[in-house]
Amino acid sequence: MNKTKSVGRPGIVIPINFLQDDNLAIVYAVAFGCTSNELVTLIFNTETIIHSMKIPTLVVPWVRVFILLIMALFVSLKFYPVFAVIRCRRIIVEPLIGLFYTAFIFSILIYKLINSPYSSKLCASQLQYNYVKWLLKKPECDIKDKGRGLKKSIKAYSKDIKNKIGLYGPLHASPRVIATFVAAGIVLFQVGMELLTGYIHYNPAVRLTTHFKTQNFNTSNKASIPEFELLFTVADVGFYVSLSLSSIFMVGYVIVIFISYRKDLEKMQRGDYTFLPLKLRKNLNDNLVASSLRYSGAQIAYLIWCYLLIIGMLWIVCFMIAYVIILPLAGKVSFSYFEPVLVSVPLMMINFGFHKLQLFLTRKFFLQDMPVIRPKGIKTQKALALENLKMFNILSFFMFFFHVIIGFVSCLTRITTGLWIGLISLARIDKYMLPKGYEKQDKGYSAYIGMLMVEVHHRNPVASVFCNELLLINKEKGCANVLLTPVNDKREDIESKSQKYRRISRKWAKLYTLINNPSVRRSCVDRKSECSIEHVEIAM
C-alpha cells in the first residue's frame, strides 16, 4: 500500500505496525500519550457534545452510536499524520511535517487552556506558594550520608521491580502493549487530576453547608447544622483519602497487569497453553483476530472504570469507619453508632474460636496417627483415615443445625468478599472473572487472549529466526526468491498461480518431513536439491 501499481503514486501510509516495529515502541507510546486528552473527552464529554447538537430527544438513542463512531473517526484522523510520519523512512521532510503539525496541535491546546472559562486562581496560588517554599528551603549538606541505607534499599527494591517487569530480559513487550499502558497511565492521571481540581473548584461541602445555613437560619432546625457540618467534613476527608489510596493502588495495579502479561506470553511462546480455558483455546481464528482489535481500548476503559469504582467504594468505607468507629469513640456522635461493632466483633471472635476448636478436635480425636507426606514440601501430616466414628457421627448431627446459622452469616461474608474481589480485579482482563464454563462471555478476557494469540503467532522469536534462516538460505542458493520479492512478469507467463502455490507447498512439506524424520534426512544425499541437509540443520 506504499505505492500504487499503475503509475507509482504515493498510496496509503500505514500509521502503525504493532507486530514488528519493536524499535518504535517508545515512540508509539509517546504518540499515544498525546491522544490521552482526546480519550478523556470521548469518555466523559460525549453527552455534552450530543446535547450541543440540539438533536431531538427521541432520535438521540438511535444516532448515539453513530455520533460516537464519527467522533472516534475524527480523533483518528486528527492524529493520523503524527503516526504516519513516525514510520516514514526519510529523515528531513516527514520529521519537519510532524514537528509543524504537533506544534500546531499544541498551540491550539495552549490557546484553549488560556481561554478556559474555569477559574485557575486557587490552583495557581497553591502552586506559587509551594514553589516559593521550595526556593526558600535550606539545602541539607549531609543528605547523602543520611540517606545511604535508604538509598540502597530503594535501589534494590527498584531493581527487583525492573527484573519482574523484564526491562533487562530478552523477552520484549510488543509496541501495542507498551503504548496501551502508557496511554492508560496518562488517562488515569488526567482523570484523577480532573476529579481533584473539580472537587477543589466546586467545593460541594462548603456550598451545601452555606445553603443549609441560609435555608434554616430562621427556623427550628438550627440544632442540626453542626451535624451537617460534621457530615460534610467527613465527606471532604473521605474524598481526599479515597482518591490518594486509589491512585497509589492503580500504579501498582498497572505494574501487576504488565508482569502477568509477560508471564502469560512467555508460557505461550514455550508452547504451554494449559492455563487457557478449553473453550477459548479452541476458538476460531477470525474470532481471535477480531478480539485482539478490542484489546487496547478495552484495557484503558476497564482501568478507568476500576479507578472510579474504587474511589467510590473507598469513599463509602471512609464514611463507615468515621461514623461507626472514630466519631462515636471521640464523642462527636451518639454512641449508638458503635453498636454494629459491638455486635459483629463478638460474633467474629466466636466464629474464629469454633473454627479453631473443630481443627483441634479433628487433629486430636478423629484422624488416625499415621504420618504421610504433604502434597507440597517435605513435612508430614496425619493420614486421611477416620477413627472414633461414633463420636464423629454424633458431632456431625449436632453441628448440622449449628452450621445452618453459621452458613447464613458466612454467605453474607462470601457476598461481600466476592464484591470486593470483583471490584478490585475488574481491570484485570488477564484473568477471567466469570465461573468456569462462561469464559467466552467475558469480553475483556477474550480480547486479552486474542491479543496474546496474534502476538504469539506473529512475534514468536523461534518462528522469526526460522523464517529468517530460510530467507537467507534462499538468497545464498540463488533460488527463486518467492518469499522476498514478487514474481516477475516473465515467470507469470510461464507458471500459473496454482502451479506456484503447489511448488511452494511442496517445498514446505519436504522441509517439514526432513526436519521431523532423521532417518530420511540421513538418506537424503542429493547435494544439488533445493533444500540440502546442511541448510535443514541451519534452519533447525
Secondary structure in CASP SS format (residue, H / E / C, confidence):
PFRMAT SS
TARGET T0000
AUTHOR 0000-0000-0000
METHOD secondary structure of the structure
MODEL  1
M C 1.00
N C 1.00
K E 1.00
T C 1.00
K C 1.00
S C 1.00
V C 1.00
G C 1.00
R C 1.00
P E 1.00
G C 1.00
I C 1.00
V C 1.00
I C 1.00
P C 1.00
I C 1.00
N C 1.00
F C 1.00
L C 1.00
Q C 1.00
D C 1.00
D H 1.00
N H 1.00
L H 1.00
A H 1.00
I H 1.00
V H 1.00
Y H 1.00
A H 1.00
V H 1.00
A H 1.00
F H 1.00
G H 1.00
C H 1.00
T C 1.00
S H 1.00
N H 1.00
E H 1.00
L H 1.00
V H 1.00
T H 1.00
L H 1.00
I H 1.00
F H 1.00
N C 1.00
T H 1.00
E H 1.00
T H 1.00
I H 1.00
I H 1.00
H H 1.00
S H 1.00
M C 1.00
K C 1.00
I C 1.00
P C 1.00
T C 1.00
L C 1.00
V C 1.00
V H 1.00
P H 1.00
W H 1.00
V H 1.00
R H 1.00
V H 1.00
F H 1.00
I H 1.00
L H 1.00
L H 1.00
I H 1.00
M H 1.00
A H 1.00
L H 1.00
F H 1.00
V H 1.00
S H 1.00
L H 1.00
K H 1.00
F H 1.00
Y H 1.00
P H 1.00
V H 1.00
F H 1.00
A H 1.00
V H 1.00
I H 1.00
R H 1.00
C C 1.00
R C 1.00
R C 1.00
I C 1.00
I C 1.00
V H 1.00
E H 1.00
P H 1.00
L H 1.00
I H 1.00
G H 1.00
L H 1.00
F H 1.00
Y H 1.00
T H 1.00
A H 1.00
F H 1.00
I H 1.00
F H 1.00
S H 1.00
I H 1.00
L H 1.00
I H 1.00
Y H 1.00
K H 1.00
L H 1.00
I H 1.00
N C 1.00
S C 1.00
P C 1.00
Y C 1.00
S C 1.00
S C 1.00
K H 1.00
L H 1.00
C H 1.00
A H 1.00
S H 1.00
Q H 1.00
L H 1.00
Q H 1.00
Y H 1.00
N H 1.00
Y H 1.00
V H 1.00
K H 1.00
W H 1.00
L H 1.00
L H 1.00
K C 1.00
K C 1.00
P C 1.00
E C 1.00
C C 1.00
D C 1.00
I H 1.00
K H 1.00
D H 1.00
K H 1.00
G C 1.00
R H 1.00
G H 1.00
L H 1.00
K H 1.00
K H 1.00
S H 1.00
I H 1.00
K H 1.00
A H 1.00
Y H 1.00
S H 1.00
K H 1.00
D H 1.00
I H 1.00
K H 1.00
N H 1.00
K H 1.00
I H 1.00
G C 1.00
L C 1.00
Y C 1.00
G C 1.00
P C 1.00
L C 1.00
H C 1.00
A C 1.00
S C 1.00
P H 1.00
R H 1.00
V H 1.00
I H 1.00
A H 1.00
T H 1.00
F H 1.00
V H 1.00
A H 1.00
A H 1.00
G H 1.00
I H 1.00
V H 1.00
L H 1.00
F H 1.00
Q H 1.00
V H 1.00
G H 1.00
M H 1.00
E H 1.00
L H 1.00
L H 1.00
T H 1.00
G H 1.00
Y H 1.00
I H 1.00
H H 1.00
Y H 1.00
N C 1.00
P H 1.00
A H 1.00
V H 1.00
R H 1.00
L H 1.00
T H 1.00
T H 1.00
H H 1.00
F H 1.00
K H 1.00
T H 1.00
Q H 1.00
N C 1.00
F C 1.00
N C 1.00
T C 1.00
S H 1.00
N H 1.00
K H 1.00
A H 1.00
S H 1.00
I H 1.00
P H 1.00
E H 1.00
F H 1.00
E H 1.00
L H 1.00
L H 1.00
F H 1.00
T H 1.00
V H 1.00
A H 1.00
D H 1.00
V H 1.00
G H 1.00
F H 1.00
Y H 1.00
V H 1.00
S H 1.00
L H 1.00
S H 1.00
L H 1.00
S H 1.00
S H 1.00
I H 1.00
F H 1.00
M H 1.00
V H 1.00
G H 1.00
Y H 1.00
V H 1.00
I H 1.00
V H 1.00
I H 1.00
F H 1.00
I H 1.00
S H 1.00
Y H 1.00
R H 1.00
K H 1.00
D H 1.00
L H 1.00
E H 1.00
K H 1.00
M H 1.00
Q H 1.00
R C 1.00
G C 1.00
D C 1.00
Y C 1.00
T C 1.00
F C 1.00
L C 1.00
P C 1.00
L H 1.00
K H 1.00
L H 1.00
R H 1.00
K C 1.00
N C 1.00
L C 1.00
N H 1.00
D H 1.00
N H 1.00
L H 1.00
V H 1.00
A H 1.00
S H 1.00
S H 1.00
L C 1.00
R C 1.00
Y H 1.00
S H 1.00
G H 1.00
A H 1.00
Q H 1.00
I H 1.00
A H 1.00
Y H 1.00
L H 1.00
I H 1.00
W H 1.00
C H 1.00
Y H 1.00
L H 1.00
L H 1.00
I H 1.00
I H 1.00
G H 1.00
M H 1.00
L H 1.00
W H 1.00
I H 1.00
V H 1.00
C H 1.00
F H 1.00
M H 1.00
I H 1.00
A H 1.00
Y H 1.00
V H 1.00
I H 1.00
I H 1.00
L H 1.00
P H 1.00
L H 1.00
A H 1.00
G C 1.00
K C 1.00
V C 1.00
S C 1.00
F H 1.00
S H 1.00
Y H 1.00
F H 1.00
E H 1.00
P H 1.00
V H 1.00
L H 1.00
V H 1.00
S H 1.00
V H 1.00
P H 1.00
L H 1.00
M H 1.00
M H 1.00
I H 1.00
N H 1.00
F H 1.00
G H 1.00
F H 1.00
H H 1.00
K H 1.00
L H 1.00
Q H 1.00
L H 1.00
F H 1.00
L H 1.00
T H 1.00
R H 1.00
K H 1.00
F H 1.00
F H 1.00
L E 1.00
Q C 1.00
D C 1.00
M C 1.00
P E 1.00
V E 1.00
I E 1.00
R C 1.00
P C 1.00
K C 1.00
G C 1.00
I C 1.00
K C 1.00
T E 1.00
Q E 1.00
K E 1.00
A C 1.00
L C 1.00
A C 1.00
L E 1.00
E C 1.00
N C 1.00
L H 1.00
K H 1.00
M H 1.00
F H 1.00
N H 1.00
I H 1.00
L H 1.00
S H 1.00
F H 1.00
F H 1.00
M H 1.00
F H 1.00
F H 1.00
F H 1.00
H H 1.00
V H 1.00
I H 1.00
I H 1.00
G H 1.00
F H 1.00
V H 1.00
S H 1.00
C H 1.00
L H 1.00
T H 1.00
R H 1.00
I H 1.00
T H 1.00
T H 1.00
G H 1.00
L H 1.00
W H 1.00
I H 1.00
G H 1.00
L H 1.00
I H 1.00
S C 1.00
L C 1.00
A C 1.00
R C 1.00
I C 1.00
D C 1.00
K C 1.00
Y C 1.00
M C 1.00
L C 1.00
P C 1.00
K C 1.00
G C 1.00
Y C 1.00
E H 1.00
K H 1.00
Q H 1.00
D C 1.00
K H 1.00
G H 1.00
Y H 1.00
S H 1.00
A H 1.00
Y H 1.00
I H 1.00
G H 1.00
M H 1.00
L H 1.00
M H 1.00
V H 1.00
E H 1.00
V H 1.00
H H 1.00
H H 1.00
R C 1.00
N C 1.00
P H 1.00
V H 1.00
A H 1.00
S H 1.00
V H 1.00
F H 1.00
C H 1.00
N H 1.00
E H 1.00
L H 1.00
L H 1.00
L H 1.00
I H 1.00
N H 1.00
K H 1.00
E H 1.00
K H 1.00
G C 1.00
C C 1.00
A C 1.00
N C 1.00
V C 1.00
L C 1.00
L C 1.00
T C 1.00
P C 1.00
V C 1.00
N C 1.00
D H 1.00
K H 1.00
R H 1.00
E H 1.00
D H 1.00
I H 1.00
E C 1.00
S C 1.00
K H 1.00
S H 1.00
Q H 1.00
K H 1.00
Y H 1.00
R H 1.00
R H 1.00
I H 1.00
S H 1.00
R H 1.00
K H 1.00
W H 1.00
A H 1.00
K H 1.00
L H 1.00
Y H 1.00
T H 1.00
L H 1.00
I H 1.00
N H 1.00
N C 1.00
P H 1.00
S H 1.00
V H 1.00
R H 1.00
R H 1.00
S H 1.00
C C 1.00
V C 1.00
D C 1.00
R C 1.00
K C 1.00
S C 1.00
E C 1.00
C C 1.00
S C 1.00
I H 1.00
E H 1.00
H H 1.00
V H 1.00
E H 1.00
I H 1.00
A H 1.00
M C 1.00
END
